[in-house]
Amino acid sequence: MAQKTSLVVKRRDLLKGAAVASGIAATGGALARPAIAKDTTITAITLGQGIFGQPFVDLTPEFTKQTGIKVNLITMGYNESIQKQVAAFAAHSSAYDVVQIDSIYLKGYAQAGHIQPLDNLIAADQLKDFFSDIPPALREMYAAKDHTYGMATVANCQRLIYNGAHLKAVGLGVPQTWDELLTGCQKVVDPAAKRYGFIAGTERLIKAFSVWLPIFWANGGALFDDKMHPTFADQTGVDALAFLLELVKTMPTGGAAYTEADETKAMATGLGTLDPVAWIPDAIVTAPPNVRPQLGSAVSPKGKVRNAPVMGGMGLTVSNYSKDPKAAAEYIAWFNSRDVQSKDLVPHGGQPCRNSAWDANMGAKPWFPAVSASLKVAMVRPQLPEWGQIDSAAGVQLSRAFVGEITPKEALENARKAADGIMRDAGYY
């Protein structure tokens, strides 16, 4: 899932009440695994549609049928869900047993003692099997303080969507590197034919920083040093932004302010050629019959060091204030089991997190091979409560560079100063 920066969750909100939070998350102690009582009912809060919601809506009754555990499933949109869980955690409320969280908030919730480790709630052999069957980055995303605090369940990351007919028209194949992608974007531009190169959702407060980030990472960039000081305004960062500005020059008119909807439409209608930072396959899904066969998917390009698509995703966690953490953990384990991941998740609109499930469903959607390969090399954004603030502040500065108001160096230095202030105010140093 692409990061939703329209909602800013601050560290002090996530950490509110941490001093008196109870359970493993706060104490680091062991937790007995209680038996699940008969006629148990738990409450789970998740999204209600799309790849991150529909599987829970459709499959929760089957979980109840198999386990006898009744589930009060509460579904809502992303922003409302985040607001509800932050409020519940701050109040130490037992309203929710299972909480679906955006992975960028996991370590903050764990630090605050709001979610429970799963190590003693889910059998060791189940966890071992799960970890052996997911990309390493997904394990990193849901771990903190040497414990597992969540399970990925539904996986997603950036991938390349391209128009093969446009590339073929200028004698090019699918680009494997960022340099090849820039060359392709420049060569295909033909305003008379209404054909342009680069496509991305560059809107400043939503996606701008995550459009720059895979280029920066692919060339060896690091966002912070070992003391959590922001370092992305270095030469690697400036060069990555200058490179991105060359790509932006090949966009259709108004491209520097594209929303995700504009991004999808441009590829779906055949206006654009190369979108290396696509989060969703909607361009392929919604393209008319004359364009759809031209569209394909691949792994985002490689830089001097690596491929580095940005990892997204929302996973399931157990609230530290749950009245029945064992039953809540069983719900999580069920949705992350081999059978459910391989047989049920995809037919009900999801994307699995397990490698074996991707292998079993590789032909289900034309973009699945690219997503599966991308997940294996995708990189995780800093899981800081402040990341939304930093992303937004940097996005404002990048958008100024997109329209030529400031230079790449000025944009990134302004963004670095803003990030430094956010981290300092939050008490990191």
SULKA-V957467 format. One record per residue. N is the residue number from 1. RES is the residue in three letters. PHI is phi in whole degrees, -180 to 180 (NA if undefined). Layout:
((N | RES | PHI) (N | RES | PHI))
This chain:
((1 | MET | NA) (2 | ALA | -70) (3 | GLN | -66) (4 | LYS | -97) (5 | THR | -91) (6 | SER | -70) (7 | LEU | -113) (8 | VAL | -104) (9 | VAL | -105) (10 | LYS | -92) (11 | ARG | -58) (12 | ARG | -66) (13 | ASP | -72) (14 | LEU | -67) (15 | LEU | -92) (16 | LYS | -57) (17 | GLY | 82) (18 | ALA | -62) (19 | ALA | -64) (20 | VAL | -114) (21 | ALA | -66) (22 | SER | -113) (23 | GLY | 90) (24 | ILE | -56) (25 | ALA | -57) (26 | ALA | -91) (27 | THR | -101) (28 | GLY | 76) (29 | GLY | -83) (30 | ALA | -88) (31 | LEU | -127) (32 | ALA | -66) (33 | ARG | -98) (34 | PRO | -69) (35 | ALA | -71) (36 | ILE | -86) (37 | ALA | -72) (38 | LYS | -66) (39 | ASP | 60) (40 | THR | -72) (41 | THR | -128) (42 | ILE | -120) (43 | THR | -117) (44 | ALA | -122) (45 | ILE | -114) (46 | THR | -141) (47 | LEU | -68) (48 | GLY | -112) (49 | GLN | -156) (50 | GLY | 75) (51 | ILE | -64) (52 | PHE | -95) (53 | GLY | -129) (54 | GLN | -58) (55 | PRO | -58) (56 | PHE | -72) (57 | VAL | -63) (58 | ASP | -77) (59 | LEU | -100) (60 | THR | -58) (61 | PRO | -59) (62 | GLU | -69) (63 | PHE | -59) (64 | THR | -62) (65 | LYS | -61) (66 | GLN | -80) (67 | THR | -110) (68 | GLY | 83) (69 | ILE | -86) (70 | LYS | -79) (71 | VAL | -127) (72 | ASN | -90) (73 | LEU | -91) (74 | ILE | -108) (75 | THR | -120) (76 | MET | -166) (77 | GLY | -75) (78 | TYR | -59) (79 | ASN | -61) (80 | GLU | -63) (81 | SER | -62) (82 | ILE | -62) (83 | GLN | -63) (84 | LYS | -65) (85 | GLN | -71) (86 | VAL | -62) (87 | ALA | -64) (88 | ALA | -65) (89 | PHE | -65) (90 | ALA | -61) (91 | ALA | -89) (92 | HIS | 56) (93 | SER | -78) (94 | SER | -93) (95 | ALA | -61) (96 | TYR | -123) (97 | ASP | -96) (98 | VAL | -108) (99 | VAL | -127) (100 | GLN | -85) (101 | ILE | -120) (102 | ASP | -71) (103 | SER | -59) (104 | ILE | -66) (105 | TYR | -99) (106 | LEU | -61) (107 | LYS | -67) (108 | GLY | -67) (109 | TYR | -64) (110 | ALA | -65) (111 | GLN | -61) (112 | ALA | -79) (113 | GLY | 80) (114 | HIS | -89) (115 | ILE | -127) (116 | GLN | -97) (117 | PRO | -62) (118 | LEU | -95) (119 | ASP | -56) (120 | ASN | -106) (121 | LEU | -106) (122 | ILE | -118) (123 | ALA | -56) (124 | ALA | -59) (125 | ASP | -69) (126 | GLN | -68) (127 | LEU | -65) (128 | LYS | -61) (129 | ASP | -63) (130 | PHE | -64) (131 | PHE | -65) (132 | SER | -75) (133 | ASP | -124) (134 | ILE | -130) (135 | PRO | -59) (136 | PRO | -54) (137 | ALA | -63) (138 | LEU | -69) (139 | ARG | -67) (140 | GLU | -60) (141 | MET | -64) (142 | TYR | -111) (143 | ALA | -121) (144 | ALA | -161) (145 | LYS | 52) (146 | ASP | 65) (147 | HIS | -128) (148 | THR | -95) (149 | TYR | -109) (150 | GLY | -168) (151 | MET | -128) (152 | ALA | -62) (153 | THR | 67) (154 | VAL | -121) (155 | ALA | -113) (156 | ASN | -158) (157 | CYS | -162) (158 | GLN | -67) (159 | ARG | -150) (160 | LEU | -89) (161 | ILE | -114) (162 | TYR | -134) (163 | ASN | -103) (164 | GLY | -65) (165 | ALA | -67) (166 | HIS | -63) (167 | LEU | -65) (168 | LYS | -62) (169 | ALA | -63) (170 | VAL | -112) (171 | GLY | 76) (172 | LEU | -120) (173 | GLY | -103) (174 | VAL | -68) (175 | PRO | -67) (176 | GLN | -101) (177 | THR | -125) (178 | TRP | -65) (179 | ASP | -63) (180 | GLU | -65) (181 | LEU | -66) (182 | LEU | -62) (183 | THR | -59) (184 | GLY | -63) (185 | CYS | -61) (186 | GLN | -71) (187 | LYS | -74) (188 | VAL | -83) (189 | VAL | -62) (190 | ASP | -151) (191 | PRO | -56) (192 | ALA | -62) (193 | ALA | -93) (194 | LYS | 54) (195 | ARG | -130) (196 | TYR | -127) (197 | GLY | -97) (198 | PHE | -73) (199 | ILE | -136) (200 | ALA | -163) (201 | GLY | -86) (202 | THR | -96) (203 | GLU | -51) (204 | ARG | -63) (205 | LEU | -94) (206 | ILE | -117) (207 | LYS | -134) (208 | ALA | -54) (209 | PHE | -66) (210 | SER | -78) (211 | VAL | -82) (212 | TRP | -74) (213 | LEU | -58) (214 | PRO | -65) (215 | ILE | -72) (216 | PHE | -60) (217 | TRP | -63) (218 | ALA | -62) (219 | ASN | -103) (220 | GLY | 93) (221 | GLY | -71) (222 | ALA | -127) (223 | LEU | -76) (224 | PHE | -135) (225 | ASP | -89) (226 | ASP | -72) (227 | LYS | -109) (228 | MET | 70) (229 | HIS | -83) (230 | PRO | -66) (231 | THR | -125) (232 | PHE | -78) (233 | ALA | -91) (234 | ASP | -75) (235 | GLN | -64) (236 | THR | -62) (237 | GLY | -66) (238 | VAL | -63) (239 | ASP | -63) (240 | ALA | -65) (241 | LEU | -72) (242 | ALA | -60) (243 | PHE | -63) (244 | LEU | -62) (245 | LEU | -64) (246 | GLU | -66) (247 | LEU | -65) (248 | VAL | -60) (249 | LYS | -61) (250 | THR | -95) (251 | MET | -79) (252 | PRO | -62) (253 | THR | -54) (254 | GLY | 85) (255 | GLY | -62) (256 | ALA | -66) (257 | ALA | -121) (258 | TYR | -62) (259 | THR | -88) (260 | GLU | -64) (261 | ALA | -66) (262 | ASP | -64) (263 | GLU | -58) (264 | THR | -63) (265 | LYS | -64) (266 | ALA | -62) (267 | MET | -74) (268 | ALA | -66) (269 | THR | -91) (270 | GLY | 85) (271 | LEU | -75) (272 | GLY | -108) (273 | THR | -117) (274 | LEU | -135) (275 | ASP | -119) (276 | PRO | -86) (277 | VAL | -128) (278 | ALA | -75) (279 | TRP | -95) (280 | ILE | -128) (281 | PRO | -91) (282 | ASP | -62) (283 | ALA | -62) (284 | ILE | -72) (285 | VAL | -65) (286 | THR | -96) (287 | ALA | -64) (288 | PRO | -69) (289 | PRO | -55) (290 | ASN | -78) (291 | VAL | -103) (292 | ARG | -52) (293 | PRO | -65) (294 | GLN | -81) (295 | LEU | -93) (296 | GLY | -139) (297 | SER | -128) (298 | ALA | -154) (299 | VAL | -72) (300 | SER | -56) (301 | PRO | -62) (302 | LYS | -96) (303 | GLY | -99) (304 | LYS | -70) (305 | VAL | -115) (306 | ARG | -164) (307 | ASN | -84) (308 | ALA | -148) (309 | PRO | -61) (310 | VAL | -84) (311 | MET | -79) (312 | GLY | -127) (313 | GLY | 134) (314 | MET | -131) (315 | GLY | -120) (316 | LEU | -99) (317 | THR | -134) (318 | VAL | -104) (319 | SER | -63) (320 | ASN | -71) (321 | TYR | -108) (322 | SER | -63) (323 | LYS | -80) (324 | ASP | -142) (325 | PRO | -63) (326 | LYS | -66) (327 | ALA | -66) (328 | ALA | -62) (329 | ALA | -66) (330 | GLU | -66) (331 | TYR | -61) (332 | ILE | -65) (333 | ALA | -62) (334 | TRP | -62) (335 | PHE | -70) (336 | ASN | -105) (337 | SER | -72) (338 | ARG | -59) (339 | ASP | -64) (340 | VAL | -66) (341 | GLN | -62) (342 | SER | -82) (343 | LYS | -104) (344 | ASP | -113) (345 | LEU | -64) (346 | VAL | -67) (347 | PRO | -60) (348 | HIS | -108) (349 | GLY | 90) (350 | GLY | -96) (351 | GLN | -123) (352 | PRO | -71) (353 | CYS | -104) (354 | ARG | -80) (355 | ASN | -61) (356 | SER | -64) (357 | ALA | -71) (358 | TRP | -63) (359 | ASP | -60) (360 | ALA | -72) (361 | ASN | -120) (362 | MET | -58) (363 | GLY | -91) (364 | ALA | -69) (365 | LYS | -137) (366 | PRO | -64) (367 | TRP | -94) (368 | PHE | -62) (369 | PRO | -58) (370 | ALA | -68) (371 | VAL | -67) (372 | SER | -59) (373 | ALA | -68) (374 | SER | -67) (375 | LEU | -60) (376 | LYS | -73) (377 | VAL | -120) (378 | ALA | -65) (379 | MET | -116) (380 | VAL | -96) (381 | ARG | -67) (382 | PRO | -56) (383 | GLN | -90) (384 | LEU | -111) (385 | PRO | -57) (386 | GLU | -84) (387 | TRP | -61) (388 | GLY | -60) (389 | GLN | -65) (390 | ILE | -65) (391 | ASP | -58) (392 | SER | -66) (393 | ALA | -63) (394 | ALA | -69) (395 | GLY | -60) (396 | VAL | -61) (397 | GLN | -70) (398 | LEU | -63) (399 | SER | -65) (400 | ARG | -67) (401 | ALA | -69) (402 | PHE | -57) (403 | VAL | -98) (404 | GLY | 81) (405 | GLU | -73) (406 | ILE | -139) (407 | THR | -81) (408 | PRO | -56) (409 | LYS | -64) (410 | GLU | -64) (411 | ALA | -60) (412 | LEU | -74) (413 | GLU | -68) (414 | ASN | -62) (415 | ALA | -66) (416 | ARG | -63) (417 | LYS | -63) (418 | ALA | -63) (419 | ALA | -64) (420 | ASP | -62) (421 | GLY | -65) (422 | ILE | -63) (423 | MET | -68) (424 | ARG | -67) (425 | ASP | -63) (426 | ALA | -80) (427 | GLY | 91) (428 | TYR | -73) (429 | TYR | -160))
